[in-house]
Amino acid sequence: MKILALDLGDVYTGTAISDSLGIIAIPLKTVQTNDLEDFLKKAIEKENIKTILIGYPKTMKGTISIQTQKIIDFEKAYKIKFPEINWVFWDERLTSKRAESFKKSKEKDDKLRLHSV
């Protein structure tokens, strides 16, 4: 069973997908957040997705920020839109810095790709 992962942003959302064993994740696509619902409908059907991980941006102190609350609100809304999906929060502290360490981005396409990494 493949797992889809989301790095939600106000403008762009990075997506990654696991292999069929759920062991290795590869960057999939960066989509505009406004188009995310349509993207999810297609990806869930095409890839037979049953679980979606959502990056959960806690502060370094482990508290909830404004962005964290946006993610919580998103998850509540999308649980209703996609009730067949198991939604899981995943601590994403420092993941952007780690992704940037793989490749320094100067071009806009590279920066968009980092959302998926």
Backbone atoms as SQL, in Angstrom:
CREATE TABLE atoms (id INTEGER PRIMARY KEY, chain TEXT, resi INTEGER, resn TEXT, atom TEXT, x REAL, y REAL, z REAL);
INSERT INTO atoms VALUES
  (1, 'A', 1, 'MET', 'N', 0.846, -1.179, 0.000),
  (2, 'A', 1, 'MET', 'CA', 0.000, 0.000, 0.000),
  (3, 'A', 1, 'MET', 'C', 0.888, 1.238, 0.000),
  (4, 'A', 2, 'LYS', 'N', 0.665, 2.126, -0.928),
  (5, 'A', 2, 'LYS', 'CA', 1.434, 3.360, -1.014),
  (6, 'A', 2, 'LYS', 'C', 0.878, 4.393, -0.044),
  (7, 'A', 3, 'ILE', 'N', 1.772, 5.237, 0.444),
  (8, 'A', 3, 'ILE', 'CA', 1.416, 6.328, 1.354),
  (9, 'A', 3, 'ILE', 'C', 1.761, 7.628, 0.649),
  (10, 'A', 4, 'LEU', 'N', 0.868, 8.597, 0.729),
  (11, 'A', 4, 'LEU', 'CA', 1.099, 9.916, 0.165),
  (12, 'A', 4, 'LEU', 'C', 1.453, 10.856, 1.306),
  (13, 'A', 5, 'ALA', 'N', 2.441, 11.709, 1.094),
  (14, 'A', 5, 'ALA', 'CA', 2.839, 12.683, 2.113),
  (15, 'A', 5, 'ALA', 'C', 2.649, 14.085, 1.566),
  (16, 'A', 6, 'LEU', 'N', 2.189, 14.991, 2.434),
  (17, 'A', 6, 'LEU', 'CA', 1.942, 16.374, 2.053),
  (18, 'A', 6, 'LEU', 'C', 2.743, 17.326, 2.928),
  (19, 'A', 7, 'ASP', 'N', 3.376, 18.294, 2.283),
  (20, 'A', 7, 'ASP', 'CA', 4.009, 19.410, 2.980),
  (21, 'A', 7, 'ASP', 'C', 3.197, 20.640, 2.592),
  (22, 'A', 8, 'LEU', 'N', 2.175, 20.913, 3.386),
  (23, 'A', 8, 'LEU', 'CA', 1.221, 21.976, 3.061),
  (24, 'A', 8, 'LEU', 'C', 1.813, 23.355, 3.252),
  (25, 'A', 9, 'GLY', 'N', 1.560, 24.195, 2.269),
  (26, 'A', 9, 'GLY', 'CA', 1.950, 25.595, 2.366),
  (27, 'A', 9, 'GLY', 'C', 0.779, 26.456, 1.960),
  (28, 'A', 10, 'ASP', 'N', 0.887, 27.734, 2.219),
  (29, 'A', 10, 'ASP', 'CA', -0.192, 28.649, 1.859),
  (30, 'A', 10, 'ASP', 'C', -0.365, 28.736, 0.345),
  (31, 'A', 11, 'VAL', 'N', 0.733, 28.667, -0.403),
  (32, 'A', 11, 'VAL', 'CA', 0.683, 28.793, -1.863),
  (33, 'A', 11, 'VAL', 'C', 0.952, 27.459, -2.550),
  (34, 'A', 12, 'TYR', 'N', 1.981, 26.752, -2.119),
  (35, 'A', 12, 'TYR', 'CA', 2.367, 25.481, -2.732),
  (36, 'A', 12, 'TYR', 'C', 2.329, 24.354, -1.711),
  (37, 'A', 13, 'THR', 'N', 2.049, 23.160, -2.204),
  (38, 'A', 13, 'THR', 'CA', 2.091, 21.960, -1.378),
  (39, 'A', 13, 'THR', 'C', 2.985, 20.941, -2.059),
  (40, 'A', 14, 'GLY', 'N', 3.983, 20.498, -1.320),
  (41, 'A', 14, 'GLY', 'CA', 4.863, 19.454, -1.815),
  (42, 'A', 14, 'GLY', 'C', 4.239, 18.098, -1.534),
  (43, 'A', 15, 'THR', 'N', 4.397, 17.179, -2.470),
  (44, 'A', 15, 'THR', 'CA', 3.870, 15.839, -2.291),
  (45, 'A', 15, 'THR', 'C', 4.980, 14.823, -2.534),
  (46, 'A', 16, 'ALA', 'N', 4.893, 13.732, -1.819),
  (47, 'A', 16, 'ALA', 'CA', 5.813, 12.610, -2.016),
  (48, 'A', 16, 'ALA', 'C', 4.988, 11.346, -1.880),
  (49, 'A', 17, 'ILE', 'N', 5.486, 10.276, -2.469),
  (50, 'A', 17, 'ILE', 'CA', 4.757, 9.010, -2.426),
  (51, 'A', 17, 'ILE', 'C', 5.738, 7.895, -2.070),
  (52, 'A', 18, 'SER', 'N', 5.238, 6.943, -1.316),
  (53, 'A', 18, 'SER', 'CA', 6.086, 5.815, -0.925),
  (54, 'A', 18, 'SER', 'C', 6.036, 4.729, -1.994),
  (55, 'A', 19, 'ASP', 'N', 6.963, 3.795, -1.879),
  (56, 'A', 19, 'ASP', 'CA', 6.878, 2.595, -2.693),
  (57, 'A', 19, 'ASP', 'C', 5.722, 1.751, -2.162),
  (58, 'A', 20, 'SER', 'N', 5.421, 0.659, -2.811),
  (59, 'A', 20, 'SER', 'CA', 4.257, -0.139, -2.426),
  (60, 'A', 20, 'SER', 'C', 4.409, -0.801, -1.056),
  (61, 'A', 21, 'LEU', 'N', 5.641, -0.904, -0.555),
  (62, 'A', 21, 'LEU', 'CA', 5.858, -1.468, 0.774),
  (63, 'A', 21, 'LEU', 'C', 5.824, -0.391, 1.868),
  (64, 'A', 22, 'GLY', 'N', 5.771, 0.868, 1.467),
  (65, 'A', 22, 'GLY', 'CA', 5.743, 1.954, 2.442),
  (66, 'A', 22, 'GLY', 'C', 7.087, 2.210, 3.103),
  (67, 'A', 23, 'ILE', 'N', 8.175, 1.853, 2.412),
  (68, 'A', 23, 'ILE', 'CA', 9.510, 1.981, 2.994),
  (69, 'A', 23, 'ILE', 'C', 10.242, 3.220, 2.495),
  (70, 'A', 24, 'ILE', 'N', 10.215, 3.441, 1.199),
  (71, 'A', 24, 'ILE', 'CA', 10.972, 4.533, 0.589),
  (72, 'A', 24, 'ILE', 'C', 10.004, 5.559, 0.019),
  (73, 'A', 25, 'ALA', 'N', 10.271, 6.826, 0.290),
  (74, 'A', 25, 'ALA', 'CA', 9.448, 7.902, -0.268),
  (75, 'A', 25, 'ALA', 'C', 10.246, 8.648, -1.328),
  (76, 'A', 26, 'ILE', 'N', 9.564, 8.991, -2.407),
  (77, 'A', 26, 'ILE', 'CA', 10.203, 9.787, -3.455),
  (78, 'A', 26, 'ILE', 'C', 9.354, 11.033, -3.703),
  (79, 'A', 27, 'PRO', 'N', 10.006, 12.156, -4.017),
  (80, 'A', 27, 'PRO', 'CA', 9.234, 13.361, -4.337),
  (81, 'A', 27, 'PRO', 'C', 8.315, 13.076, -5.518),
  (82, 'A', 28, 'LEU', 'N', 7.091, 13.574, -5.422),
  (83, 'A', 28, 'LEU', 'CA', 6.125, 13.338, -6.493),
  (84, 'A', 28, 'LEU', 'C', 5.926, 14.596, -7.313),
  (85, 'A', 29, 'LYS', 'N', 5.350, 15.610, -6.688),
  (86, 'A', 29, 'LYS', 'CA', 4.984, 16.810, -7.431),
  (87, 'A', 29, 'LYS', 'C', 4.723, 17.940, -6.447),
  (88, 'A', 30, 'THR', 'N', 5.000, 19.155, -6.871),
  (89, 'A', 30, 'THR', 'CA', 4.600, 20.333, -6.114),
  (90, 'A', 30, 'THR', 'C', 3.380, 20.905, -6.810),
  (91, 'A', 31, 'VAL', 'N', 2.303, 21.061, -6.059),
  (92, 'A', 31, 'VAL', 'CA', 1.054, 21.567, -6.626),
  (93, 'A', 31, 'VAL', 'C', 0.667, 22.865, -5.938),
  (94, 'A', 32, 'GLN', 'N', -0.087, 23.672, -6.634),
  (95, 'A', 32, 'GLN', 'CA', -0.621, 24.863, -5.986),
  (96, 'A', 32, 'GLN', 'C', -1.652, 24.396, -4.963),
  (97, 'A', 33, 'THR', 'N', -1.586, 24.954, -3.785),
  (98, 'A', 33, 'THR', 'CA', -2.471, 24.524, -2.707),
  (99, 'A', 33, 'THR', 'C', -3.936, 24.688, -3.099),
  (100, 'A', 34, 'ASN', 'N', -4.247, 25.678, -3.895),
  (101, 'A', 34, 'ASN', 'CA', -5.633, 25.860, -4.363),
  (102, 'A', 34, 'ASN', 'C', -6.110, 24.680, -5.211),
  (103, 'A', 35, 'ASP', 'N', -5.192, 23.943, -5.823),
  (104, 'A', 35, 'ASP', 'CA', -5.532, 22.809, -6.688),
  (105, 'A', 35, 'ASP', 'C', -5.379, 21.461, -5.975),
  (106, 'A', 36, 'LEU', 'N', -5.117, 21.492, -4.676),
  (107, 'A', 36, 'LEU', 'CA', -4.788, 20.274, -3.951),
  (108, 'A', 36, 'LEU', 'C', -5.930, 19.260, -3.906),
  (109, 'A', 37, 'GLU', 'N', -7.153, 19.713, -3.707),
  (110, 'A', 37, 'GLU', 'CA', -8.270, 18.772, -3.613),
  (111, 'A', 37, 'GLU', 'C', -8.405, 17.947, -4.894),
  (112, 'A', 38, 'ASP', 'N', -8.310, 18.600, -6.029),
  (113, 'A', 38, 'ASP', 'CA', -8.408, 17.902, -7.309),
  (114, 'A', 38, 'ASP', 'C', -7.228, 16.930, -7.479),
  (115, 'A', 39, 'PHE', 'N', -6.036, 17.389, -7.120),
  (116, 'A', 39, 'PHE', 'CA', -4.858, 16.523, -7.189),
  (117, 'A', 39, 'PHE', 'C', -5.043, 15.273, -6.326),
  (118, 'A', 40, 'LEU', 'N', -5.558, 15.468, -5.107),
  (119, 'A', 40, 'LEU', 'CA', -5.740, 14.335, -4.193),
  (120, 'A', 40, 'LEU', 'C', -6.751, 13.326, -4.738),
  (121, 'A', 41, 'LYS', 'N', -7.845, 13.820, -5.303),
  (122, 'A', 41, 'LYS', 'CA', -8.837, 12.910, -5.874),
  (123, 'A', 41, 'LYS', 'C', -8.185, 11.992, -6.904),
  (124, 'A', 42, 'LYS', 'N', -7.381, 12.573, -7.783),
  (125, 'A', 42, 'LYS', 'CA', -6.735, 11.800, -8.839),
  (126, 'A', 42, 'LYS', 'C', -5.671, 10.856, -8.276),
  (127, 'A', 43, 'ALA', 'N', -4.855, 11.356, -7.360),
  (128, 'A', 43, 'ALA', 'CA', -3.765, 10.539, -6.811),
  (129, 'A', 43, 'ALA', 'C', -4.297, 9.376, -5.982),
  (130, 'A', 44, 'ILE', 'N', -5.332, 9.618, -5.182),
  (131, 'A', 44, 'ILE', 'CA', -5.912, 8.563, -4.355),
  (132, 'A', 44, 'ILE', 'C', -6.432, 7.435, -5.228),
  (133, 'A', 45, 'GLU', 'N', -7.109, 7.791, -6.312),
  (134, 'A', 45, 'GLU', 'CA', -7.659, 6.771, -7.199),
  (135, 'A', 45, 'GLU', 'C', -6.556, 6.059, -7.988),
  (136, 'A', 46, 'LYS', 'N', -5.667, 6.831, -8.580),
  (137, 'A', 46, 'LYS', 'CA', -4.630, 6.251, -9.438),
  (138, 'A', 46, 'LYS', 'C', -3.667, 5.366, -8.654),
  (139, 'A', 47, 'GLU', 'N', -3.257, 5.807, -7.462),
  (140, 'A', 47, 'GLU', 'CA', -2.236, 5.104, -6.694),
  (141, 'A', 47, 'GLU', 'C', -2.800, 4.221, -5.578),
  (142, 'A', 48, 'ASN', 'N', -4.142, 4.191, -5.456),
  (143, 'A', 48, 'ASN', 'CA', -4.793, 3.399, -4.411),
  (144, 'A', 48, 'ASN', 'C', -4.281, 3.776, -3.014),
  (145, 'A', 49, 'ILE', 'N', -4.299, 5.058, -2.740),
  (146, 'A', 49, 'ILE', 'CA', -3.802, 5.601, -1.475),
  (147, 'A', 49, 'ILE', 'C', -4.834, 5.352, -0.375),
  (148, 'A', 50, 'LYS', 'N', -4.356, 4.858, 0.760),
  (149, 'A', 50, 'LYS', 'CA', -5.225, 4.656, 1.931),
  (150, 'A', 50, 'LYS', 'C', -4.791, 5.530, 3.111),
  (151, 'A', 51, 'THR', 'N', -3.524, 5.985, 3.092),
  (152, 'A', 51, 'THR', 'CA', -2.985, 6.801, 4.180),
  (153, 'A', 51, 'THR', 'C', -2.297, 8.031, 3.605),
  (154, 'A', 52, 'ILE', 'N', -2.562, 9.174, 4.226),
  (155, 'A', 52, 'ILE', 'CA', -1.890, 10.413, 3.853),
  (156, 'A', 52, 'ILE', 'C', -1.247, 11.002, 5.103),
  (157, 'A', 53, 'LEU', 'N', 0.070, 11.240, 5.013),
  (158, 'A', 53, 'LEU', 'CA', 0.798, 11.913, 6.076),
  (159, 'A', 53, 'LEU', 'C', 0.772, 13.407, 5.801),
  (160, 'A', 54, 'ILE', 'N', 0.546, 14.176, 6.842),
  (161, 'A', 54, 'ILE', 'CA', 0.554, 15.632, 6.715),
  (162, 'A', 54, 'ILE', 'C', 1.669, 16.168, 7.600),
  (163, 'A', 55, 'GLY', 'N', 2.560, 16.935, 6.997),
  (164, 'A', 55, 'GLY', 'CA', 3.615, 17.560, 7.786),
  (165, 'A', 55, 'GLY', 'C', 3.004, 18.444, 8.856),
  (166, 'A', 56, 'TYR', 'N', 3.436, 18.234, 10.091),
  (167, 'A', 56, 'TYR', 'CA', 2.869, 18.938, 11.245),
  (168, 'A', 56, 'TYR', 'C', 3.921, 19.892, 11.793),
  (169, 'A', 57, 'PRO', 'N', 3.775, 21.186, 11.504),
  (170, 'A', 57, 'PRO', 'CA', 4.817, 22.160, 11.844),
  (171, 'A', 57, 'PRO', 'C', 4.742, 22.699, 13.275),
  (172, 'A', 58, 'LYS', 'N', 5.149, 21.883, 14.235),
  (173, 'A', 58, 'LYS', 'CA', 5.237, 22.373, 15.610),
  (174, 'A', 58, 'LYS', 'C', 6.398, 23.352, 15.700),
  (175, 'A', 59, 'THR', 'N', 6.350, 24.207, 16.690),
  (176, 'A', 59, 'THR', 'CA', 7.499, 25.075, 16.935),
  (177, 'A', 59, 'THR', 'C', 8.609, 24.235, 17.554),
  (178, 'A', 60, 'MET', 'N', 9.809, 24.775, 17.628),
  (179, 'A', 60, 'MET', 'CA', 10.914, 24.042, 18.220),
  (180, 'A', 60, 'MET', 'C', 10.645, 23.707, 19.684),
  (181, 'A', 61, 'LYS', 'N', 9.786, 24.481, 20.338),
  (182, 'A', 61, 'LYS', 'CA', 9.410, 24.208, 21.726),
  (183, 'A', 61, 'LYS', 'C', 8.269, 23.195, 21.816),
  (184, 'A', 62, 'GLY', 'N', 7.756, 22.753, 20.656),
  (185, 'A', 62, 'GLY', 'CA', 6.683, 21.764, 20.641),
  (186, 'A', 62, 'GLY', 'C', 5.294, 22.359, 20.798),
  (187, 'A', 63, 'THR', 'N', 5.182, 23.660, 20.623),
  (188, 'A', 63, 'THR', 'CA', 3.887, 24.318, 20.763),
  (189, 'A', 63, 'THR', 'C', 3.238, 24.521, 19.393),
  (190, 'A', 64, 'ILE', 'N', 1.989, 24.957, 19.426),
  (191, 'A', 64, 'ILE', 'CA', 1.237, 25.180, 18.192),
  (192, 'A', 64, 'ILE', 'C', 1.390, 26.633, 17.742),
  (193, 'A', 65, 'SER', 'N', 1.694, 26.801, 16.459),
  (194, 'A', 65, 'SER', 'CA', 1.819, 28.127, 15.854),
  (195, 'A', 65, 'SER', 'C', 0.592, 28.410, 14.995),
  (196, 'A', 66, 'ILE', 'N', 0.559, 29.566, 14.374),
  (197, 'A', 66, 'ILE', 'CA', -0.526, 29.897, 13.440),
  (198, 'A', 66, 'ILE', 'C', -0.534, 28.891, 12.291),
  (199, 'A', 67, 'GLN', 'N', 0.644, 28.545, 11.771),
  (200, 'A', 67, 'GLN', 'CA', 0.729, 27.591, 10.667),
  (201, 'A', 67, 'GLN', 'C', 0.262, 26.202, 11.116),
  (202, 'A', 68, 'THR', 'N', 0.593, 25.821, 12.341),
  (203, 'A', 68, 'THR', 'CA', 0.138, 24.534, 12.869),
  (204, 'A', 68, 'THR', 'C', -1.380, 24.487, 12.895),
  (205, 'A', 69, 'GLN', 'N', -2.008, 25.581, 13.324),
  (206, 'A', 69, 'GLN', 'CA', -3.464, 25.624, 13.388),
  (207, 'A', 69, 'GLN', 'C', -4.078, 25.501, 11.995),
  (208, 'A', 70, 'LYS', 'N', -3.427, 26.086, 10.993),
  (209, 'A', 70, 'LYS', 'CA', -3.912, 25.944, 9.613),
  (210, 'A', 70, 'LYS', 'C', -3.898, 24.472, 9.189),
  (211, 'A', 71, 'ILE', 'N', -2.859, 23.755, 9.585),
  (212, 'A', 71, 'ILE', 'CA', -2.738, 22.339, 9.240),
  (213, 'A', 71, 'ILE', 'C', -3.826, 21.528, 9.944),
  (214, 'A', 72, 'ILE', 'N', -4.089, 21.843, 11.193),
  (215, 'A', 72, 'ILE', 'CA', -5.144, 21.164, 11.956),
  (216, 'A', 72, 'ILE', 'C', -6.499, 21.396, 11.292),
  (217, 'A', 73, 'ASP', 'N', -6.759, 22.643, 10.895),
  (218, 'A', 73, 'ASP', 'CA', -8.023, 22.970, 10.226),
  (219, 'A', 73, 'ASP', 'C', -8.133, 22.254, 8.878),
  (220, 'A', 74, 'PHE', 'N', -7.030, 22.183, 8.136),
  (221, 'A', 74, 'PHE', 'CA', -7.015, 21.472, 6.859),
  (222, 'A', 74, 'PHE', 'C', -7.392, 20.003, 7.073),
  (223, 'A', 75, 'GLU', 'N', -6.739, 19.372, 8.048),
  (224, 'A', 75, 'GLU', 'CA', -6.971, 17.955, 8.310),
  (225, 'A', 75, 'GLU', 'C', -8.429, 17.697, 8.672),
  (226, 'A', 76, 'LYS', 'N', -9.029, 18.551, 9.468),
  (227, 'A', 76, 'LYS', 'CA', -10.442, 18.391, 9.838),
  (228, 'A', 76, 'LYS', 'C', -11.336, 18.457, 8.598),
  (229, 'A', 77, 'ALA', 'N', -11.077, 19.425, 7.729),
  (230, 'A', 77, 'ALA', 'CA', -11.887, 19.600, 6.523),
  (231, 'A', 77, 'ALA', 'C', -11.699, 18.432, 5.550),
  (232, 'A', 78, 'TYR', 'N', -10.473, 17.985, 5.384),
  (233, 'A', 78, 'TYR', 'CA', -10.211, 16.933, 4.404),
  (234, 'A', 78, 'TYR', 'C', -10.604, 15.545, 4.910),
  (235, 'A', 79, 'LYS', 'N', -10.683, 15.367, 6.223),
  (236, 'A', 79, 'LYS', 'CA', -11.228, 14.113, 6.764),
  (237, 'A', 79, 'LYS', 'C', -12.679, 13.948, 6.342),
  (238, 'A', 80, 'ILE', 'N', -13.387, 15.063, 6.240),
  (239, 'A', 80, 'ILE', 'CA', -14.786, 15.026, 5.803),
  (240, 'A', 80, 'ILE', 'C', -14.856, 14.777, 4.292),
  (241, 'A', 81, 'LYS', 'N', -13.971, 15.428, 3.528),
  (242, 'A', 81, 'LYS', 'CA', -13.980, 15.270, 2.072),
  (243, 'A', 81, 'LYS', 'C', -13.496, 13.888, 1.634),
  (244, 'A', 82, 'PHE', 'N', -12.573, 13.305, 2.393),
  (245, 'A', 82, 'PHE', 'CA', -11.990, 12.007, 2.055),
  (246, 'A', 82, 'PHE', 'C', -12.052, 11.095, 3.282),
  (247, 'A', 83, 'PRO', 'N', -13.246, 10.649, 3.649),
  (248, 'A', 83, 'PRO', 'CA', -13.382, 9.848, 4.882),
  (249, 'A', 83, 'PRO', 'C', -12.735, 8.469, 4.812),
  (250, 'A', 84, 'GLU', 'N', -12.462, 7.988, 3.614),
  (251, 'A', 84, 'GLU', 'CA', -11.859, 6.664, 3.461),
  (252, 'A', 84, 'GLU', 'C', -10.347, 6.671, 3.727),
  (253, 'A', 85, 'ILE', 'N', -9.784, 7.864, 3.875),
  (254, 'A', 85, 'ILE', 'CA', -8.338, 8.012, 4.056),
  (255, 'A', 85, 'ILE', 'C', -7.992, 8.073, 5.542),
  (256, 'A', 86, 'ASN', 'N', -6.905, 7.406, 5.896),
  (257, 'A', 86, 'ASN', 'CA', -6.342, 7.508, 7.235),
  (258, 'A', 86, 'ASN', 'C', -5.376, 8.701, 7.226),
  (259, 'A', 87, 'TRP', 'N', -5.698, 9.746, 7.946),
  (260, 'A', 87, 'TRP', 'CA', -4.899, 10.970, 7.986),
  (261, 'A', 87, 'TRP', 'C', -3.974, 10.924, 9.199),
  (262, 'A', 88, 'VAL', 'N', -2.677, 11.156, 8.977),
  (263, 'A', 88, 'VAL', 'CA', -1.681, 11.066, 10.043),
  (264, 'A', 88, 'VAL', 'C', -0.822, 12.327, 10.036),
  (265, 'A', 89, 'PHE', 'N', -0.693, 12.958, 11.205),
  (266, 'A', 89, 'PHE', 'CA', 0.236, 14.084, 11.340),
  (267, 'A', 89, 'PHE', 'C', 1.651, 13.539, 11.517),
  (268, 'A', 90, 'TRP', 'N', 2.629, 14.246, 10.918),
  (269, 'A', 90, 'TRP', 'CA', 4.025, 13.837, 11.014),
  (270, 'A', 90, 'TRP', 'C', 4.868, 15.057, 11.357),
  (271, 'A', 91, 'ASP', 'N', 5.594, 14.974, 12.447),
  (272, 'A', 91, 'ASP', 'CA', 6.440, 16.088, 12.900),
  (273, 'A', 91, 'ASP', 'C', 7.430, 16.453, 11.800),
  (274, 'A', 92, 'GLU', 'N', 7.380, 17.703, 11.346),
  (275, 'A', 92, 'GLU', 'CA', 8.240, 18.108, 10.238),
  (276, 'A', 92, 'GLU', 'C', 9.280, 19.148, 10.641),
  (277, 'A', 93, 'ARG', 'N', 9.542, 19.270, 11.926),
  (278, 'A', 93, 'ARG', 'CA', 10.551, 20.247, 12.347),
  (279, 'A', 93, 'ARG', 'C', 11.891, 19.963, 11.676),
  (280, 'A', 94, 'LEU', 'N', 12.465, 21.011, 11.111),
  (281, 'A', 94, 'LEU', 'CA', 13.777, 21.008, 10.453),
  (282, 'A', 94, 'LEU', 'C', 13.840, 20.247, 9.136),
  (283, 'A', 95, 'THR', 'N', 12.710, 19.765, 8.626),
  (284, 'A', 95, 'THR', 'CA', 12.760, 19.009, 7.368),
  (285, 'A', 95, 'THR', 'C', 13.105, 19.889, 6.172),
  (286, 'A', 96, 'SER', 'N', 12.674, 21.156, 6.169),
  (287, 'A', 96, 'SER', 'CA', 13.007, 22.044, 5.049),
  (288, 'A', 96, 'SER', 'C', 14.504, 22.294, 4.994),
  (289, 'A', 97, 'LYS', 'N', 15.117, 22.499, 6.145),
  (290, 'A', 97, 'LYS', 'CA', 16.573, 22.708, 6.174),
  (291, 'A', 97, 'LYS', 'C', 17.304, 21.460, 5.680),
  (292, 'A', 98, 'ARG', 'N', 16.802, 20.306, 6.067),
  (293, 'A', 98, 'ARG', 'CA', 17.429, 19.065, 5.624),
  (294, 'A', 98, 'ARG', 'C', 17.281, 18.890, 4.108),
  (295, 'A', 99, 'ALA', 'N', 16.101, 19.198, 3.577),
  (296, 'A', 99, 'ALA', 'CA', 15.880, 19.086, 2.130),
  (297, 'A', 99, 'ALA', 'C', 16.787, 20.047, 1.373),
  (298, 'A', 100, 'GLU', 'N', 16.956, 21.257, 1.891),
  (299, 'A', 100, 'GLU', 'CA', 17.827, 22.231, 1.233),
  (300, 'A', 100, 'GLU', 'C', 19.263, 21.758, 1.211),
  (301, 'A', 101, 'SER', 'N', 19.667, 20.973, 2.209),
  (302, 'A', 101, 'SER', 'CA', 21.052, 20.494, 2.261),
  (303, 'A', 101, 'SER', 'C', 21.352, 19.515, 1.124),
  (304, 'A', 102, 'PHE', 'N', 20.324, 18.882, 0.567),
  (305, 'A', 102, 'PHE', 'CA', 20.536, 17.963, -0.540),
  (306, 'A', 102, 'PHE', 'C', 20.906, 18.696, -1.820),
  (307, 'A', 103, 'LYS', 'N', 20.314, 19.858, -2.021),
  (308, 'A', 103, 'LYS', 'CA', 20.595, 20.621, -3.229),
  (309, 'A', 103, 'LYS', 'C', 20.242, 22.076, -2.982),
  (310, 'A', 104, 'LYS', 'N', 21.225, 22.919, -3.165),
  (311, 'A', 104, 'LYS', 'CA', 20.967, 24.350, -3.047),
  (312, 'A', 104, 'LYS', 'C', 20.158, 24.788, -4.265),
  (313, 'A', 105, 'SER', 'N', 19.085, 25.534, -4.024),
  (314, 'A', 105, 'SER', 'CA', 18.207, 25.906, -5.125),
  (315, 'A', 105, 'SER', 'C', 18.368, 27.376, -5.475),
  (316, 'A', 106, 'LYS', 'N', 18.557, 27.598, -6.766),
  (317, 'A', 106, 'LYS', 'CA', 18.652, 28.967, -7.264),
  (318, 'A', 106, 'LYS', 'C', 17.551, 29.250, -8.276),
  (319, 'A', 107, 'GLU', 'N', 17.178, 28.257, -9.016),
  (320, 'A', 107, 'GLU', 'CA', 16.134, 28.400, -10.019),
  (321, 'A', 107, 'GLU', 'C', 14.769, 28.208, -9.368),
  (322, 'A', 108, 'LYS', 'N', 13.738, 28.850, -9.926),
  (323, 'A', 108, 'LYS', 'CA', 12.390, 28.724, -9.370),
  (324, 'A', 108, 'LYS', 'C', 11.912, 27.275, -9.397),
  (325, 'A', 109, 'ASP', 'N', 12.187, 26.537, -10.485),
  (326, 'A', 109, 'ASP', 'CA', 11.768, 25.136, -10.571),
  (327, 'A', 109, 'ASP', 'C', 12.409, 24.299, -9.465),
  (328, 'A', 110, 'ASP', 'N', 13.691, 24.582, -9.166),
  (329, 'A', 110, 'ASP', 'CA', 14.366, 23.859, -8.082),
  (330, 'A', 110, 'ASP', 'C', 13.721, 24.166, -6.744),
  (331, 'A', 111, 'LYS', 'N', 13.356, 25.416, -6.525),
  (332, 'A', 111, 'LYS', 'CA', 12.720, 25.795, -5.269),
  (333, 'A', 111, 'LYS', 'C', 11.356, 25.130, -5.122),
  (334, 'A', 112, 'LEU', 'N', 10.601, 25.051, -6.211),
  (335, 'A', 112, 'LEU', 'CA', 9.314, 24.362, -6.166),
  (336, 'A', 112, 'LEU', 'C', 9.500, 22.878, -5.889),
  (337, 'A', 113, 'ARG', 'N', 10.519, 22.283, -6.471),
  (338, 'A', 113, 'ARG', 'CA', 10.779, 20.858, -6.269),
  (339, 'A', 113, 'ARG', 'C', 11.117, 20.567, -4.802),
  (340, 'A', 114, 'LEU', 'N', 11.763, 21.525, -4.134),
  (341, 'A', 114, 'LEU', 'CA', 12.109, 21.312, -2.726),
  (342, 'A', 114, 'LEU', 'C', 10.884, 21.105, -1.843),
  (343, 'A', 115, 'HIS', 'N', 9.742, 21.629, -2.236),
  (344, 'A', 115, 'HIS', 'CA', 8.512, 21.391, -1.463),
  (345, 'A', 115, 'HIS', 'C', 8.205, 19.902, -1.400),
  (346, 'A', 116, 'SER', 'N', 8.505, 19.180, -2.465),
  (347, 'A', 116, 'SER', 'CA', 8.250, 17.746, -2.506),
  (348, 'A', 116, 'SER', 'C', 9.340, 16.947, -1.810),
  (349, 'A', 117, 'VAL', 'N', 10.574, 17.465, -1.832),
  (350, 'A', 117, 'VAL', 'CA', 11.675, 16.764, -1.160),
  (351, 'A', 117, 'VAL', 'C', 11.421, 16.779, 0.331);
